[in-house]
């Protein structure tokens, strides 16, 4: 039983550490990112649970550097309202 509890603790800590490291600074509340990483690393499961409940700000959002630009949607002539208005 103790080995399953230790495995669960390690999994939660690893998840929280990776989640914090990949989040944008704007998506983290209360403390700076580096402080949350230190708390998670040194306090283990307690720091991880504290971060998951108090440090995250909503859904996961990647930084704008990793986002691919959206391609403009090309409409066929019969669906394009500008083209149909010119007829």
trRosetta pair geometry for C-beta under 8 A, 3 or more apart (Angstrom, degrees):
i j d omega theta_ij theta_ji phi_ij phi_ji
1 4 5.9 -57 -156 34 35 109
1 5 6.5 33 149 -17 67 107
2 5 5.5 -54 -149 38 36 113
2 6 6.3 37 153 -19 67 105
3 6 5.6 -51 -146 38 34 112
3 7 6.3 37 152 -21 64 105
4 7 5.5 -51 -145 37 33 113
4 8 6.3 35 154 -19 65 105
5 8 5.7 -51 -145 37 31 111
5 9 6.3 34 153 -20 63 106
6 9 5.6 -52 -146 36 31 114
6 10 6.4 31 155 -18 64 105
7 10 5.8 -54 -147 37 30 109
7 11 6.3 31 154 -20 64 107
8 11 5.7 -54 -145 36 31 112
8 12 6.3 28 157 -17 65 106
9 12 6.0 -55 -146 37 28 107
9 13 6.3 26 156 -16 63 110
9 44 6.5 11 171 168 113 109
9 45 4.4 -65 -145 -68 96 125
10 13 5.8 -58 -145 40 30 111
10 14 6.1 29 157 -19 66 109
11 14 5.9 -55 -144 38 28 109
11 15 6.2 30 156 -19 63 108
12 15 5.7 -54 -146 37 30 112
12 16 6.3 27 156 -17 65 108
12 45 6.0 57 80 -127 127 82
12 48 5.0 125 133 127 93 147
12 49 7.1 12 156 -62 136 77
12 52 7.8 -67 -174 -32 100 146
13 16 5.9 -56 -145 39 29 108
13 17 6.2 29 157 -20 64 108
13 40 6.4 146 -156 177 77 90
13 44 5.6 -52 -93 -160 139 55
13 45 6.0 -81 -59 -77 102 53
13 47 7.7 56 -123 71 93 93
13 48 4.6 -120 -101 -57 56 145
14 17 5.8 -54 -144 36 29 111
14 18 6.3 23 160 -12 65 108
15 18 6.2 -61 -147 41 26 104
15 19 6.0 26 156 -20 64 112
15 48 7.5 83 66 -163 81 126
16 19 5.6 -55 -141 39 28 113
16 20 6.2 27 160 -18 64 108
16 40 5.1 -163 115 -134 113 131
16 47 7.6 162 117 113 149 77
16 48 3.7 171 17 -145 157 89
16 49 7.9 -88 -74 -44 153 30
16 51 5.1 112 -171 75 122 130
16 52 5.6 -88 -105 -53 111 97
17 20 6.0 -58 -148 38 26 108
17 21 6.2 23 156 -18 63 111
17 37 6.7 76 -143 -137 79 75
17 40 4.9 172 -83 128 77 139
17 41 6.7 82 -108 -70 122 74
17 48 7.4 -55 -36 -103 74 102
18 21 5.7 -57 -143 38 30 111
18 22 6.2 17 162 -10 66 113
19 22 6.3 -67 -146 42 24 101
19 23 6.4 31 157 -34 62 108
19 52 7.8 59 74 -97 153 82
19 56 7.3 -29 143 -92 126 125
19 60 7.2 -99 -149 -102 93 116
20 23 5.9 -52 -146 21 29 115
20 28 6.9 70 -143 -105 80 130
20 33 6.4 154 169 -154 91 82
20 36 4.9 -150 -152 119 140 123
20 37 5.7 -178 116 -77 132 73
20 40 6.2 -173 13 -15 152 152
20 51 6.1 -45 -69 180 128 144
20 55 7.1 -1 -104 123 111 138
21 33 7.7 107 -109 179 37 115
21 37 6.4 75 -76 -100 82 119
22 60 7.7 14 105 -157 112 114
22 62 7.4 -46 164 -113 97 73
23 27 4.6 -122 -175 81 109 119
23 28 5.6 119 112 -53 134 99
23 33 7.2 -170 78 -114 95 115
23 56 7.4 -145 -95 -124 161 83
23 60 6.9 -109 -98 -137 89 74
23 61 7.5 63 -144 56 75 66
24 27 4.7 86 59 5 84 105
24 28 7.7 -162 90 -9 48 88
24 61 6.0 -41 10 92 122 95
24 62 7.3 96 -42 161 103 21
24 63 4.7 140 -90 -88 98 75
24 64 7.9 57 -104 -12 139 72
25 28 6.2 -67 -157 32 36 108
25 32 7.2 -17 -143 -148 102 73
25 33 5.7 -91 -106 -29 74 119
26 57 7.6 -94 137 66 56 148
27 56 7.1 -8 152 -158 88 66
27 57 4.9 -154 -167 59 51 104
27 58 6.9 -99 -147 58 92 87
27 60 7.5 79 171 -136 156 37
27 61 5.4 177 -75 44 143 102
28 31 7.4 -61 146 73 110 60
28 32 7.5 71 102 -162 131 25
28 33 5.5 128 35 -82 166 76
28 36 6.2 -117 -165 -10 134 154
28 55 5.8 -9 -158 170 84 89
28 56 7.0 -44 -114 -109 58 39
28 57 6.3 -134 -73 -1 11 106
29 54 7.0 -118 84 155 115 59
29 55 5.7 -170 56 -153 78 36
29 56 7.1 -5 13 75 99 10
29 57 4.9 126 -40 -64 98 101
30 54 6.2 10 -10 148 154 98
30 55 6.0 -91 41 -108 116 66
31 35 4.1 -101 162 85 124 133
31 36 5.5 150 85 -51 114 82
31 39 7.6 87 77 -13 161 138
31 55 6.8 -41 39 -120 95 107
32 35 5.0 95 60 6 75 104
32 36 7.4 -144 98 -4 40 88
33 36 5.8 -58 -152 37 35 110
33 37 6.4 34 154 -20 68 106
34 37 5.6 -52 -148 35 34 114
34 38 6.5 33 153 -17 65 104
35 38 5.8 -54 -150 37 33 110
35 39 6.3 34 151 -19 66 106
36 39 5.6 -53 -146 37 33 113
36 40 6.2 33 157 -18 67 106
36 51 5.4 102 -162 -118 106 119
36 55 5.2 116 -118 -158 132 153
37 40 5.9 -53 -145 38 29 109
37 41 6.2 27 156 -19 64 111
38 41 5.7 -58 -143 39 29 111
38 42 6.0 4 168 0 67 114
39 42 6.6 -68 -136 47 21 92
39 43 5.5 -15 -180 15 64 122
39 47 4.1 180 148 -149 78 120
39 50 6.9 -84 151 79 132 126
39 51 6.6 150 94 -59 120 109
40 43 6.9 -63 -115 52 14 88
40 44 8.0 81 179 -87 46 8
40 47 4.6 -169 -97 124 33 116
40 48 5.3 76 -138 -80 89 67
40 51 5.5 -15 -74 -18 105 151
41 47 7.5 -54 28 94 32 157
42 47 6.7 93 67 -36 62 158
43 46 4.7 -88 159 75 108 96
43 47 3.0 120 69 -36 113 110
43 48 7.7 -163 94 -11 91 63
43 50 7.4 -2 104 21 148 129
44 47 6.2 108 47 25 29 99
44 48 6.8 -54 145 -7 36 106
45 48 5.5 -56 -143 38 32 115
45 49 6.2 30 160 -17 67 105
46 49 6.1 -53 -144 37 27 106
46 50 6.3 28 155 -18 61 110
47 50 5.6 -55 -144 39 31 113
47 51 6.2 32 156 -20 65 105
48 51 5.8 -55 -149 35 29 110
48 52 6.3 26 155 -19 64 107
49 52 5.7 -53 -143 37 32 111
49 53 6.4 12 162 -3 65 111
50 53 6.5 -70 -147 47 25 96
50 54 5.6 -29 177 29 66 118
50 55 7.0 64 127 -19 69 108
51 54 6.9 -77 -118 58 17 77
51 55 4.0 -34 -150 29 62 137
51 56 7.0 75 156 -33 70 85
52 55 7.3 8 -27 43 15 93
52 56 6.3 1 -147 -5 36 123
53 56 7.9 50 -18 27 3 95
58 61 7.8 24 97 -18 106 109
62 66 4.6 -83 160 69 128 127
62 67 6.3 151 91 -59 115 82
63 66 5.6 90 64 6 77 99
63 67 7.8 -137 101 -16 45 89
64 67 5.6 -46 -152 18 45 119
75 79 4.7 -126 -174 92 106 102
75 80 4.2 141 101 -74 124 85
76 79 5.2 71 59 20 79 103
76 80 7.0 -148 90 -21 33 95
77 80 5.7 -55 -137 26 32 115
77 83 4.9 -121 -151 141 74 161
77 84 7.9 135 166 -57 68 73
78 84 7.5 68 -149 -74 37 109
80 83 4.0 60 90 13 114 113
80 84 6.6 165 88 -13 60 86
81 84 5.6 -58 -143 41 35 110
81 85 6.2 38 158 -24 68 104
82 85 5.9 -54 -148 33 30 111
82 86 6.8 30 154 -21 61 105
83 86 5.9 -58 -156 31 33 112
83 87 7.4 43 148 -32 62 96
84 87 5.8 -40 -160 11 41 117
